[in-house]
Amino acid sequence: MRFQPLALLSCLLLIPDLLPAAEKTIFGLNEYVSLPELKLEVAAKLDTGAETASLSARDITRFKRNGETWVRFYLAIDDSHAHPIERPLARVSKIKRRSGDYDPAESKTYTARPVVELDFCMGETLRTIEVNLTDRSAFQYPLLIGSEALARFGALVDPSIKYAAGKPGCATVANSAE
């Protein structure tokens, strides 16, 4: 069966979930992400099976500042990140433990992780994303971007390609409009 362009457009308009897909950006399995507040660019893994984004951090401590809870941490990416980073605590997320990470003596099936908000630039798009902090130094990618963040970027992920968006290009806050 062969569709004429006008007939195809009519079909798309009758199926509302298909039309927004045309307005989404295709990203690869891995993408470069800039974290402008941290003056950092890293390679990230895009994971539609994960809900939240995770950034590799170590020596994570909570403290009070003006009556609010903050988090101090160091990036666990390489030796060049020796200065502490401080951000307000957005919330605490409960991350389901994998079978190899589960200790029956603890009887907890989740790990509580602090969550902070950071600006992410991927491709030409800048978004404020919630990211949980955990030591990912055993993993290949220091940043994992989950489905919540991918939805904020209007992302479609094609796992057969890598770095489809190229180097981050968010020059101004004008790119952050949602």
C-alpha atoms as an extended CHARMM CRD file, in Angstrom:
* protein
*
       178  EXT
         1         1  MET       CA              0.0000000000        0.0000000000        0.0000000000  PROA      1               0.0000000000
         2         2  ARG       CA              1.3980000000        3.4040000000       -0.9450000000  PROA      2               0.0000000000
         3         3  PHE       CA              0.3560000000        6.5780000000        0.8720000000  PROA      3               0.0000000000
         4         4  GLN       CA              0.1410000000        9.9710000000       -0.7390000000  PROA      4               0.0000000000
         5         5  PRO       CA              1.7550000000       12.7490000000        1.3710000000  PROA      5               0.0000000000
         6         6  LEU       CA             -1.5890000000       14.4280000000        2.1080000000  PROA      6               0.0000000000
         7         7  ALA       CA             -3.1800000000       11.1360000000        3.1160000000  PROA      7               0.0000000000
         8         8  LEU       CA             -0.2100000000       10.3730000000        5.3960000000  PROA      8               0.0000000000
         9         9  LEU       CA             -0.5080000000       13.7740000000        7.0700000000  PROA      9               0.0000000000
        10        10  SER       CA             -4.2280000000       13.1580000000        7.6220000000  PROA      10              0.0000000000
        11        11  CYS       CA             -3.4060000000        9.8190000000        9.2870000000  PROA      11              0.0000000000
        12        12  LEU       CA             -0.8320000000       11.4820000000       11.5520000000  PROA      12              0.0000000000
        13        13  LEU       CA             -3.3290000000       14.1080000000       12.6460000000  PROA      13              0.0000000000
        14        14  LEU       CA             -5.7830000000       11.3700000000       13.6210000000  PROA      14              0.0000000000
        15        15  ILE       CA             -3.1390000000        9.6720000000       15.7940000000  PROA      15              0.0000000000
        16        16  PRO       CA             -2.0890000000       12.3720000000       18.2770000000  PROA      16              0.0000000000
        17        17  ASP       CA              0.8460000000       10.4770000000       19.8220000000  PROA      17              0.0000000000
        18        18  LEU       CA              2.6650000000       10.2660000000       16.4860000000  PROA      18              0.0000000000
        19        19  LEU       CA              2.7830000000       13.9620000000       15.7100000000  PROA      19              0.0000000000
        20        20  PRO       CA              4.8110000000       15.0570000000       18.7690000000  PROA      20              0.0000000000
        21        21  ALA       CA              7.4810000000       12.4670000000       17.8800000000  PROA      21              0.0000000000
        22        22  ALA       CA              8.3040000000       14.5240000000       14.8000000000  PROA      22              0.0000000000
        23        23  GLU       CA              9.1580000000       17.4350000000       17.1050000000  PROA      23              0.0000000000
        24        24  LYS       CA             11.5390000000       15.4330000000       19.3060000000  PROA      24              0.0000000000
        25        25  THR       CA             15.3140000000       15.3020000000       19.0520000000  PROA      25              0.0000000000
        26        26  ILE       CA             17.0930000000       12.0400000000       18.3140000000  PROA      26              0.0000000000
        27        27  PHE       CA             19.9800000000       11.3130000000       20.6590000000  PROA      27              0.0000000000
        28        28  GLY       CA             22.3210000000        8.3370000000       20.6420000000  PROA      28              0.0000000000
        29        29  LEU       CA             23.0270000000        5.7730000000       23.3410000000  PROA      29              0.0000000000
        30        30  ASN       CA             25.8510000000        8.0280000000       24.5350000000  PROA      30              0.0000000000
        31        31  GLU       CA             26.0170000000       11.8110000000       24.3560000000  PROA      31              0.0000000000
        32        32  TYR       CA             28.3290000000       14.5910000000       25.4970000000  PROA      32              0.0000000000
        33        33  VAL       CA             26.7810000000       16.6810000000       28.2560000000  PROA      33              0.0000000000
        34        34  SER       CA             27.9850000000       19.9890000000       29.6170000000  PROA      34              0.0000000000
        35        35  LEU       CA             27.3440000000       20.9240000000       33.2450000000  PROA      35              0.0000000000
        36        36  PRO       CA             28.0470000000       24.6770000000       32.9790000000  PROA      36              0.0000000000
        37        37  GLU       CA             27.7630000000       25.3940000000       36.7150000000  PROA      37              0.0000000000
        38        38  LEU       CA             30.5160000000       22.8510000000       37.3580000000  PROA      38              0.0000000000
        39        39  LYS       CA             32.5990000000       23.8530000000       34.3050000000  PROA      39              0.0000000000
        40        40  LEU       CA             32.5100000000       20.2240000000       33.2130000000  PROA      40              0.0000000000
        41        41  GLU       CA             31.8220000000       18.2620000000       30.0390000000  PROA      41              0.0000000000
        42        42  VAL       CA             31.3720000000       14.4850000000       30.2770000000  PROA      42              0.0000000000
        43        43  ALA       CA             30.2410000000       11.5730000000       28.1700000000  PROA      43              0.0000000000
        44        44  ALA       CA             26.9240000000       10.2390000000       29.4430000000  PROA      44              0.0000000000
        45        45  LYS       CA             24.9510000000        7.0650000000       28.9680000000  PROA      45              0.0000000000
        46        46  LEU       CA             21.2840000000        7.5660000000       28.0820000000  PROA      46              0.0000000000
        47        47  ASP       CA             19.2120000000        4.9010000000       29.8260000000  PROA      47              0.0000000000
        48        48  THR       CA             15.4530000000        4.7830000000       29.2460000000  PROA      48              0.0000000000
        49        49  GLY       CA             15.2280000000        1.9730000000       31.8240000000  PROA      49              0.0000000000
        50        50  ALA       CA             16.4390000000        4.2420000000       34.6300000000  PROA      50              0.0000000000
        51        51  GLU       CA             14.0590000000        6.8120000000       36.0460000000  PROA      51              0.0000000000
        52        52  THR       CA             16.4670000000        9.4320000000       37.3840000000  PROA      52              0.0000000000
        53        53  ALA       CA             19.8110000000       10.8600000000       36.3210000000  PROA      53              0.0000000000
        54        54  SER       CA             22.8970000000        9.8520000000       38.3490000000  PROA      54              0.0000000000
        55        55  LEU       CA             26.1810000000       11.7380000000       38.6570000000  PROA      55              0.0000000000
        56        56  SER       CA             29.3740000000       10.1760000000       39.9930000000  PROA      56              0.0000000000
        57        57  ALA       CA             30.1630000000       11.7800000000       43.3510000000  PROA      57              0.0000000000
        58        58  ARG       CA             32.1150000000       10.8890000000       46.4960000000  PROA      58              0.0000000000
        59        59  ASP       CA             32.3400000000       12.1070000000       50.0970000000  PROA      59              0.0000000000
        60        60  ILE       CA             28.6820000000       13.1480000000       50.0030000000  PROA      60              0.0000000000
        61        61  THR       CA             27.6090000000       14.9380000000       53.1800000000  PROA      61              0.0000000000
        62        62  ARG       CA             24.4930000000       16.8390000000       54.1640000000  PROA      62              0.0000000000
        63        63  PHE       CA             24.6500000000       20.0320000000       56.1660000000  PROA      63              0.0000000000
        64        64  LYS       CA             22.4220000000       22.9370000000       57.1870000000  PROA      64              0.0000000000
        65        65  ARG       CA             22.6910000000       26.4230000000       55.6940000000  PROA      65              0.0000000000
        66        66  ASN       CA             20.2110000000       29.1020000000       56.7770000000  PROA      66              0.0000000000
        67        67  GLY       CA             17.8580000000       26.4070000000       58.0700000000  PROA      67              0.0000000000
        68        68  GLU       CA             17.8370000000       24.4440000000       54.7800000000  PROA      68              0.0000000000
        69        69  THR       CA             19.4970000000       21.1390000000       53.9850000000  PROA      69              0.0000000000
        70        70  TRP       CA             22.3880000000       21.2940000000       51.5290000000  PROA      70              0.0000000000
        71        71  VAL       CA             24.7160000000       18.6650000000       50.0760000000  PROA      71              0.0000000000
        72        72  ARG       CA             28.5120000000       18.8960000000       49.7780000000  PROA      72              0.0000000000
        73        73  PHE       CA             30.2430000000       16.4530000000       47.4450000000  PROA      73              0.0000000000
        74        74  TYR       CA             33.2720000000       15.9170000000       45.2340000000  PROA      74              0.0000000000
        75        75  LEU       CA             33.0030000000       14.6900000000       41.6720000000  PROA      75              0.0000000000
        76        76  ALA       CA             34.2060000000       11.0860000000       41.4070000000  PROA      76              0.0000000000
        77        77  ILE       CA             35.3020000000       11.4100000000       37.8030000000  PROA      77              0.0000000000
        78        78  ASP       CA             39.0690000000       11.8590000000       37.8920000000  PROA      78              0.0000000000
        79        79  ASP       CA             41.7570000000       13.3150000000       40.1370000000  PROA      79              0.0000000000
        80        80  SER       CA             41.3290000000       16.8230000000       38.7700000000  PROA      80              0.0000000000
        81        81  HSD       CA             38.1430000000       17.4520000000       40.7460000000  PROA      81              0.0000000000
        82        82  ALA       CA             39.5960000000       18.2150000000       44.1620000000  PROA      82              0.0000000000
        83        83  HSD       CA             37.2820000000       21.0780000000       45.1620000000  PROA      83              0.0000000000
        84        84  PRO       CA             33.9490000000       20.5070000000       46.9420000000  PROA      84              0.0000000000
        85        85  ILE       CA             30.6380000000       21.3440000000       45.2890000000  PROA      85              0.0000000000
        86        86  GLU       CA             27.6990000000       22.5620000000       47.3720000000  PROA      86              0.0000000000
        87        87  ARG       CA             24.0650000000       22.5250000000       46.2690000000  PROA      87              0.0000000000
        88        88  PRO       CA             20.6870000000       22.6830000000       48.0230000000  PROA      88              0.0000000000
        89        89  LEU       CA             19.1510000000       19.2580000000       48.5900000000  PROA      89              0.0000000000
        90        90  ALA       CA             16.1130000000       18.9530000000       46.2950000000  PROA      90              0.0000000000
        91        91  ARG       CA             14.9340000000       15.6390000000       47.7480000000  PROA      91              0.0000000000
        92        92  VAL       CA             16.0800000000       12.1110000000       48.5810000000  PROA      92              0.0000000000
        93        93  SER       CA             15.3650000000        9.3870000000       46.0360000000  PROA      93              0.0000000000
        94        94  LYS       CA             14.9730000000        5.6980000000       46.7250000000  PROA      94              0.0000000000
        95        95  ILE       CA             16.8480000000        3.6910000000       44.1040000000  PROA      95              0.0000000000
        96        96  LYS       CA             15.9950000000        0.0120000000       43.7510000000  PROA      96              0.0000000000
        97        97  ARG       CA             19.0080000000       -2.1590000000       44.5420000000  PROA      97              0.0000000000
        98        98  ARG       CA             20.2960000000       -4.6660000000       42.0270000000  PROA      98              0.0000000000
        99        99  SER       CA             20.5840000000       -8.2810000000       43.1650000000  PROA      99              0.0000000000
       100       100  GLY       CA             24.3840000000       -7.9760000000       43.5200000000  PROA      100             0.0000000000
       101       101  ASP       CA             23.9500000000       -4.8430000000       45.6680000000  PROA      101             0.0000000000
       102       102  TYR       CA             21.3780000000       -6.3120000000       48.0430000000  PROA      102             0.0000000000
       103       103  ASP       CA             22.4090000000       -7.2520000000       51.5900000000  PROA      103             0.0000000000
       104       104  PRO       CA             19.7720000000       -9.5050000000       53.2140000000  PROA      104             0.0000000000
       105       105  ALA       CA             21.0230000000       -8.4850000000       56.6690000000  PROA      105             0.0000000000
       106       106  GLU       CA             19.9740000000       -4.8830000000       55.9900000000  PROA      106             0.0000000000
       107       107  SER       CA             16.5190000000       -5.8890000000       54.7260000000  PROA      107             0.0000000000
       108       108  LYS       CA             16.3480000000       -2.7250000000       52.5860000000  PROA      108             0.0000000000
       109       109  THR       CA             15.6580000000       -3.2320000000       48.8990000000  PROA      109             0.0000000000
       110       110  TYR       CA             16.5850000000        0.3560000000       48.0370000000  PROA      110             0.0000000000
       111       111  THR       CA             19.3850000000        2.8720000000       48.4810000000  PROA      111             0.0000000000
       112       112  ALA       CA             18.5710000000        6.4190000000       49.5740000000  PROA      112             0.0000000000
       113       113  ARG       CA             20.4460000000        8.9860000000       47.4650000000  PROA      113             0.0000000000
       114       114  PRO       CA             20.5370000000       12.7680000000       47.7560000000  PROA      114             0.0000000000
       115       115  VAL       CA             19.1770000000       14.6290000000       44.7330000000  PROA      115             0.0000000000
       116       116  VAL       CA             20.3030000000       18.0770000000       43.5760000000  PROA      116             0.0000000000
       117       117  GLU       CA             19.3220000000       20.2160000000       40.5950000000  PROA      117             0.0000000000
       118       118  LEU       CA             21.9380000000       21.0060000000       37.9530000000  PROA      118             0.0000000000
       119       119  ASP       CA             21.8540000000       22.6280000000       34.5260000000  PROA      119             0.0000000000
       120       120  PHE       CA             22.5540000000       20.1230000000       31.7320000000  PROA      120             0.0000000000
       121       121  CYS       CA             23.3760000000       21.1120000000       28.1580000000  PROA      121             0.0000000000
       122       122  MET       CA             22.9240000000       18.3480000000       25.5940000000  PROA      122             0.0000000000
       123       123  GLY       CA             23.1080000000       19.2740000000       21.9330000000  PROA      123             0.0000000000
       124       124  GLU       CA             21.7340000000       22.8180000000       21.7320000000  PROA      124             0.0000000000
       125       125  THR       CA             19.2990000000       22.3830000000       24.6390000000  PROA      125             0.0000000000
       126       126  LEU       CA             19.7680000000       23.5320000000       28.2380000000  PROA      126             0.0000000000
       127       127  ARG       CA             17.5540000000       22.0990000000       30.9790000000  PROA      127             0.0000000000
       128       128  THR       CA             17.5900000000       22.0460000000       34.7780000000  PROA      128             0.0000000000
       129       129  ILE       CA             17.6340000000       18.3840000000       35.7560000000  PROA      129             0.0000000000
       130       130  GLU       CA             17.3210000000       16.5470000000       39.0540000000  PROA      130             0.0000000000
       131       131  VAL       CA             20.3230000000       14.2690000000       39.5020000000  PROA      131             0.0000000000
       132       132  ASN       CA             21.0370000000       11.8040000000       42.2910000000  PROA      132             0.0000000000
       133       133  LEU       CA             24.5530000000       11.5630000000       43.6560000000  PROA      133             0.0000000000
       134       134  THR       CA             26.3550000000        8.2190000000       43.9170000000  PROA      134             0.0000000000
       135       135  ASP       CA             29.8190000000        6.8380000000       43.2730000000  PROA      135             0.0000000000
       136       136  ARG       CA             29.7900000000        5.6610000000       39.6470000000  PROA      136             0.0000000000
       137       137  SER       CA             33.5770000000        5.3460000000       39.3640000000  PROA      137             0.0000000000
       138       138  ALA       CA             33.2010000000        1.5960000000       38.6980000000  PROA      138             0.0000000000
       139       139  PHE       CA             31.0970000000        2.3870000000       35.6150000000  PROA      139             0.0000000000
       140       140  GLN       CA             32.2980000000        3.5110000000       32.1880000000  PROA      140             0.0000000000
       141       141  TYR       CA             30.1880000000        6.6870000000       32.2020000000  PROA      141             0.0000000000
       142       142  PRO       CA             30.2030000000        9.1220000000       35.1400000000  PROA      142             0.0000000000
       143       143  LEU       CA             26.7560000000       10.4170000000       34.1950000000  PROA      143             0.0000000000
       144       144  LEU       CA             23.6360000000        8.3700000000       33.5180000000  PROA      144             0.0000000000
       145       145  ILE       CA             20.6020000000       10.1770000000       32.1440000000  PROA      145             0.0000000000
       146       146  GLY       CA             17.2900000000        8.4810000000       32.9440000000  PROA      146             0.0000000000
       147       147  SER       CA             13.8000000000        8.7340000000       31.5000000000  PROA      147             0.0000000000
       148       148  GLU       CA             12.6610000000       11.7680000000       33.5290000000  PROA      148             0.0000000000
       149       149  ALA       CA             15.5200000000       13.9020000000       32.1960000000  PROA      149             0.0000000000
       150       150  LEU       CA             15.1540000000       12.4740000000       28.6900000000  PROA      150             0.0000000000
       151       151  ALA       CA             11.4980000000       13.5260000000       28.6780000000  PROA      151             0.0000000000
       152       152  ARG       CA             12.5140000000       17.0820000000       29.6790000000  PROA      152             0.0000000000
       153       153  PHE       CA             14.8820000000       17.1490000000       26.6880000000  PROA      153             0.0000000000
       154       154  GLY       CA             12.1440000000       15.8880000000       24.3300000000  PROA      154             0.0000000000
       155       155  ALA       CA             14.4930000000       13.0270000000       23.5100000000  PROA      155             0.0000000000
       156       156  LEU       CA             14.0980000000        9.9940000000       21.3340000000  PROA      156             0.0000000000
       157       157  VAL       CA             16.9750000000        7.5720000000       21.9430000000  PROA      157             0.0000000000
       158       158  ASP       CA             18.3940000000        5.5340000000       19.0760000000  PROA      158             0.0000000000
       159       159  PRO       CA             20.6960000000        2.9360000000       20.7020000000  PROA      159             0.0000000000
       160       160  SER       CA             22.3090000000        2.1260000000       17.3370000000  PROA      160             0.0000000000
       161       161  ILE       CA             24.1210000000        5.5050000000       17.2580000000  PROA      161             0.0000000000
       162       162  LYS       CA             26.4310000000        7.4250000000       19.5950000000  PROA      162             0.0000000000
       163       163  TYR       CA             26.9890000000       11.1550000000       20.0600000000  PROA      163             0.0000000000
       164       164  ALA       CA             24.2710000000       12.1650000000       17.5780000000  PROA      164             0.0000000000
       165       165  ALA       CA             23.9940000000       15.6460000000       19.1280000000  PROA      165             0.0000000000
       166       166  GLY       CA             27.7320000000       16.3560000000       18.9290000000  PROA      166             0.0000000000
       167       167  LYS       CA             29.4380000000       18.6130000000       21.4350000000  PROA      167             0.0000000000
       168       168  PRO       CA             27.1360000000       20.6790000000       23.6870000000  PROA      168             0.0000000000
       169       169  GLY       CA             26.3590000000       24.0870000000       22.2280000000  PROA      169             0.0000000000
       170       170  CYS       CA             24.3350000000       26.0060000000       24.8140000000  PROA      170             0.0000000000
       171       171  ALA       CA             25.8590000000       29.4630000000       24.4890000000  PROA      171             0.0000000000
       172       172  THR       CA             23.1180000000       31.4260000000       26.2460000000  PROA      172             0.0000000000
       173       173  VAL       CA             20.2310000000       30.9680000000       28.6180000000  PROA      173             0.0000000000
       174       174  ALA       CA             17.9560000000       31.6720000000       25.6500000000  PROA      174             0.0000000000
       175       175  ASN       CA             18.4260000000       27.9990000000       24.7120000000  PROA      175             0.0000000000
       176       176  SER       CA             16.8500000000       26.9520000000       27.9990000000  PROA      176             0.0000000000
       177       177  ALA       CA             13.2820000000       27.9080000000       27.0260000000  PROA      177             0.0000000000
       178       178  GLU       CA             10.9730000000       24.9480000000       27.4380000000  PROA      178             0.0000000000
